[in-house]
């Protein structure tokens, strides 16, 4: 069981968010801290999460609202999550936040080999290699639901 879990959440993907939150709740120690983070690019659409063009303050507010809705929808009533919405380079910001929080585990969702999500895949690899804590990479829902070959 882990005392401090950090989950990188894509607010545009409710299914992946639900699965990451369910996984985290299974791994979180009683009385542990759960942190949800989304990083966006302040100058344009980001890839983790993907956010459409709008003012940075509007992006932050929209992402924070979506994360809050996920928490209300998927976490047990007696659970709490700290929300972190950060502008900047995704990999660097996630690593920095994990260090600041002294996270015991970071949970990411992999997008697999899709060319459309190559920046996200690179981010998952960068974080996995450089994190100061263990990183759990969940397969995308498409890969998780594929029948075995």
Beta strands, then each sheet from edge to edge (+ up, - down):
strand 1: 2-8
strand 2: 28-40
strand 3: 82-87
strand 4: 105-109
strand 5: 134-138
sheet 1: 3+ 2+ 1+ 4+ 5+
end
